[in-house]
Amino acid sequence: MKTLTLAWRNLLRNRRSITTALAIAIGAITILIFGGYVNAIVIGMQTSVVSTSGHLRIERSGYASYGMGDPAAYSIVNAREVIETIQRDPQFASRALVVTPVVVFFGLAGNFEAGVSRNVLAAGVIPSEHNRMRRWNDYGLTGYAPRTLALPDDRPDAAVLGRGLARVLHLCAPLAVPNCDAPSALKAAAETQAPADIAALAEDEATRDPDARAAGGPRIEILAPTERGAPNVASVVPVKAQPQATKELDDVFLVNHLPLVRRLLFGKDGDDRATAIVIQLKHTRDLSEVKSRLHELFAAKGWPLALRDFTEVVPSYNPILKLFRSIFSFIGILMAVIVLFTAANTMSMAVRERRTEIAVLKTLGFGSGQVMGLIVTEALLLGAVGGGLGIGGALIGIAALNGAPEKTVLGIAHLELRPVVALSGLSVALALGFAAGFLPAWGAYRARVTDMLRNT
């Protein structure tokens, strides 16, 4: 207790200590706020990806390598059985939120009334289940607004397009796409008729669902290869153009009802097939346990199925995460070095100025170990004060940033300082204080009283 009291008094009478504590505090504030910013980016990115793509995808083995080229051959032929089996498993059911089949394929979409077409990345989904996925917000982001899919449940031939695709297919006016000017040159009417074979396929498809066809509105035809290699065509009504995360996806995005896509790709016997089964969990932390359990179930059933998590489905996720962590690490190391040298300079000057005092303490019976402990304690107190001020300043700064207009700062809706991060910051400040004070303390430990008094 005496050592702690003496160390505290020494800090208070040294003006450099106040400056050094403020330097440590500024470094801590910078790291903690930037760490909160990086954490908010990671959480926001994960929320965006998981809400649209789920945590896991069950696919047939080999689909990741070859499935997009031959979706029929690499589809899950017993999707309903797989879903029912995993939903009956108590270990899985308690952690799962949404389990839904999807069909994804590359095809061709054409607005032949305008004489235009475009290769597309088409998907068939169950709208209600897909929109339930999009409301996932496990981290409770205050500024997060889920963007639901505007695909009506009561229109089996409805389709939702990306705005870029709607622009290419000349559907700006019917779908009210903003900032979309009409093409400067249009094809002649004779050139805007669908080819006879495609028109015949589309007309044959329309006779199967005359009620949907009678609904009217602009229509586009989707051309896709079937399991036997022959093309199949479905006629759909575009009801909405919604912007997507990237221009590349926005230019090819096309979503339809699952039954229509199943019939288009697999024929009349494809009601139980899917290219993937998307799983969304209640919490991301359960991902590894769920993957292990599903592998056990698949092995027990002998199903040739594989799993991919969201970091594999979205290849850019891990590189972006690594980039921000590298930036954070670089800034953290840089600030730590600056703070370390500042604190070390302060402690070295304090010891040098107090050589006579240290010599007197040793003369009065203080051991070298006690003197060293006193100086190290001063350094630790310096780090603790700076770290505490840094945590307080970071909390004030984060509160101010979160209270900014529209509650967004640099595109981030919510910053937070978690207790574990605050304690880590305080631990680093203490470690830097100890490192800054150790060498001066070691010098005082080894110094002889006669040498210290002789150089006074």
N, C-alpha and C positions, 0 to 999 in steps of 0.2 A: 504493500500500500504506500510506503514511504517513497519507493522508487517511482510509482505512478504519479504521486503528488509532485515530486521534484521535476519529473519529465514534463508534466502539464505546465508548471510554473516557468520552466525554461522556454517552452513554446510561446507562452503569452508575452514574455519580455523580448522575444526576437521578432523584429518586424518582417524579416525574410520569411518566417514561418507562415505568416498570413498570406503573403504573396504566393508562396508555394502551395498552400492549401487551396487557394483560388485557382491556381493552374491545374492542380489535380481535379478540382471540381469541374472546371471547364472541359477538361478531357473526358471526364466521366459523363457529363451531360451530352457531349457530342456523340460518344459511343453508344450510350443508352438510347438516345433519340433515333440515331441512325439504325441501331439494332431493331428498335420498334418499327421503323419504316420498312426495313428488309423483311421482318417477320410479317408485317401487314401485307406486303407484296406476295410473299409465299402463301399465306393463308388465303388471300384473295384469288390468287391463281389456282390454288387447289380447289377452292369452292367453285370457281367457274368451270374447271375441267370435270370435277366429279358431278356437278349438277347437270351436265350435258352428256357425259360419256360413262358415268357410273364409276365404281371402284374396280370392278372386275368384269371381264368378258370370258364367257365359256365359248370355246370354238372347237371345231373338229381339228385334230392334229394335222398340221400342214397348212392350215388355212392362212396363217400369217405370211407364209412364203408364196403360196400358190392360189389361195382362195379367191382373190379379187379377179384373177384371170379366168377362173372356172368356179363360180359360186355354187352352182348346182352340185358339182362333184364333191365339193368340200363343205357342204351344208350339214347341219345336225338334223338327221332324219326323224328323230324321236324327241323333239323339243319339249312337247307337253309332258312326256314321261320324266325327262330330266328335271324339269321345273317342279313337278309334283314330288319327286323323290327328295330333292334337296330341301324343299319347303317343309317336308315332314320330319326332317332331322332337327332335333331340339337344339343342338349346338349351333346350327346355322340359323334357324328360324328366329332365335332370340336376338341375333345381331343384324339380320337383314331388314331392309326397309322396302326396297323395290326389286322385283325379279321379273324381267319382261323380255320376250323374244323380239329380235329385229332381223330384217333382211336388208343387206347392203349390196349394191352392185354398180358397175359402170354401164351406162347405156347412152342412148341418144334421144334428146328431146327436140321436137320440132313444132314450130308454129307455121304450118304450111300455108295458112291464109296470108301470112306476111312473107313467105318464102325464105324462112330462116330456120336454122337448127344449131344444136350445140351438144357436144358430149357432156354428160352430167354424172355426178355421184349421187345416185338415188338411194333412198332408204324407205323401208316400210316399217311403221311403228304403230303402237296402240296409243293414241293421243292422251288419254286420261292417265295412263301409267307414265308416259314420257313427261307430262307436265308435273306429275307428282315428283319425279326425279328433280326437275328444275327448281323446285322449292327447297331443296336441301341447303341448310345453312347451319351446320353443326357448330361453327365457331361464333355464331350470333353476331355477325357483322351488321352494324347499325345502318350503314348506308347501302346495303346490298338489296337490289331490286331484281327478283327473278324475271327473266324474259321467257314467258311461256310460249309454246308453239301454237300458232293460230290455225290449228287444223280442227275443223268442227267434227264432232262425233257423228252427227246425223247426215253427213255427206260422204258416202263411201268412195266417190270419185273425185274428192277434193284434193288439192295439192298446194303445198307452200314452197315458194321459191326464194332463193337469195336475190337480193336486189340487183346484183350484177347479172345473174341469169335472166331475170325479168327484163333488164335493159337489152340484152342481146337478142331475146326473143320478141322484142317490140311489144312488150306488155306494160309499158310505163303508164299509159293512160288508164287502162282498165284496172290496174292495181295501185294507182295513185303513187307511183314511185317519185320521190322528190329529186330535184336536180337532174332530170332525165329528159334531154331534148330529143325531139323526133329525128330520125335518120335523115340526112341531107338528100339521099337518093333512094327511092323505093323501086323494087323490081316491077316489071310489067305484070299485069294481071294474069297473063298466060303462063308466067313462070311461077306463080304463087299457089299453084294447085299441088296437092300432095301426089307423089307418084302413085300409079294405079295399084301396085301391089300393097303399099302401105295403107292406102285408102281402103282397100278391100279388107285388110286385117283389122283396121280400126272400126269399120262398119260392122264386121262380124262380132267384135267385142261389144259394140254398142247394143246389138240385138239381145245380148245376155242381160242387160240392165237398162231397159228402155226408160224407166222412171228417172234414173240419174241423167240420162242423155237429154231428157225433156226439160231438165232444169235450166238449160240455156246458159249464156255467158261465153266468154272466150274459152277455147279449148286448145290443149297441146297434146301431141301424140308422143308416147314414150316407146322407144324400140329397144328390145333386150333379147339376147340370145337365150334359147331354152336349153334344157338338158340334152336334147337330141341334136342341138346345133342349129336348128331352124329358128328364124327370128319370130318374135311375138310382139304385138303392139297393144297398148292400152291407151285409151283416150281419157284424159283427166281435165278437171276444171281448176285453173289456178285461182285461189281465193285470196292470197296474201303474199306480199313480198317482204321478207324480214331480213335486215342486215345481219351478216355473220362476222365472226371475230377477225377473219383475214380476207383479203381480196380474192386470194386463190380459192378459198372455200365459197365465198359469196358468189363467184362466177359459175359454180357447178352445183350448188346446193339445191336439192329437190327432195321433198319428203311427202309421202303418200300414206294411205291407210295400209296396214299390214296385209289384210286379205287380198287387196287388189294386187299388191306386189308379189305375193305368193302365187297367185294365179298367173301373173305375167311371167314369172321366172320358172316356176315349177309345174305349171299346168293344174288341172283339176284335182290331182292327187297330192298337192303340196300343202294341204291345210295344217300339217303337223311339222313343217320344216322351218328352219331358221338358219341364217348364216352365223348368228351369235345369240347368246343369252346374256343380257346385261344385268349386272347385280350392283345395287347401291346399298351400302351399309349405313347403319345409324351413325357409326363413328369410324373414322379412318384408323384409329389405333387398333381396331380388331382385324385389320386386313391380313396380317400374317397368319393368325389363328384360323381365319376362315379359309384361306388358301390351303393350309395344311389339311383341314377337315374335308374340303372338296376333293383334294387329291386322293384321300383315303376312300371316299365314296365312289369315285370314278374307277379306282383300282378294284374295289370290291365288285362293282357291276361289270367290269371288263369293257367299259366304254372308251373308245379312242378319242378322248377329249383333252383339250389343253386349256390353260388359264393364262390370261394376260391382264396385268393391273393397269391403272390409268397412266402410270409413268411410261409404260411400253406402248399403250394405244396412242398416246400423244408424245412422240419422240422428242419434241422440243422442251418438254417439261424439265427433265433433269439438267440439260445444258443451261437453261435459264437459271435454275436453282443454283447450280455450281457457279455461274457468273456472279450472282449477287452475293453469295457467300465468300467468293474470292475478293470482291470489292470490300466487303465488310472486314474480312481478315486483314487486308492490306491497311485499311484506315485504322483499325484497332491496333495493329503492331506499330504503325507510325506514331499514333498518339501515345502509346505506351512508352516508346523510346524517348519522345520529347518530355513526357512527365518524369520518367526515370532520371534523365540527366538534370532536369530542373531541381528535383528533390535531392539528388546526390550532391549537386553544387551547394544547395542550402545547408545540408548536414555537414559537408566538408568545411564550409566557412564557419559554421557554428562551433565545430570542434576546434578549429584553428584559433578562433577568437577566445576560446575558453581553456586554453592550455594551462594557464596559471590556476584557474579554478579546479581543473581536473587534477593537477599536481597537488593542490592543497587537500582535495578529497582523499587522494591516496595517502597523503601524509597523516591525515586524521584517522586512518584505519580502513577506508574503503578499499576493498580488494579490486584487482583489475577486472575480474568478472562482473562485479557490481557496477563498475564504471561503464563497461561494455553494455551491460543490460540496461543501464540508464539511457544511453544514447540510442540503442535499438528501440527502447520503449518510446522515446521521443519520435523516432521515425515512424513507428506504428501508429502513434496518436496522430501524427501529421497525415498519414494515409487514411486513417479512419475519419478524421474531420473532413478532408477533401472528398472522400467517397460519400460521406453522409450528405455534404452540401451538394454533391453531384446528383445523388438520388432525388433530393428535394427539388433541385433545379430541373431535373428531367421530368418529374411529375408535373411541375408547373408548366413547363414547355409543352408537354404532351396534352395537358388540359387546354392550353391556349390553342394549339393546332387543331384539336378535335372540336373546338368551339368556333372555328373559322366559318365564314359564309358557306352555306350548302354542305358544311361538315366534310369538305374534301380538301386535302392538301397534296399537291402533286399527283392527283389521281387516286389517292389512297383514302378510303372512307373512314377508317378507324385505326388509331394507334393506341397501343397499350403497353404498360410496363408491368410485366408479370413478376411476382415475388421472387421466383427462382432467378430471373435475369437481374433483378436489383441486388440480390444476395451475391450473385456472381460478380457484379460490378464492384461491390464493396470488398469482396475477397481479392479481386485484382488490385484495387487501390491499396489494400493492406500489404499485398505481396510486393508491390512497387515500393511502398514505404520501407519495408524490411530490406529490400535489395539496395535502396538508396542509402540506408543508414548502416549497413553491415560493414562496408570497407572503412568508413571513418571510425566506427566503433572498434573495429579490429586494430586500427592504427593506435587508438587511445589505449587499448588493452596492452599492446606490446611496448608502448612508450615508457621510458624510465623517467622517474620523478626528476632526477638531476638534469636530464636532457631537456625536459619541458621547462624547468625553471631557468636553465642557462640561456634558452632562446627567447625568454620573455623580454 
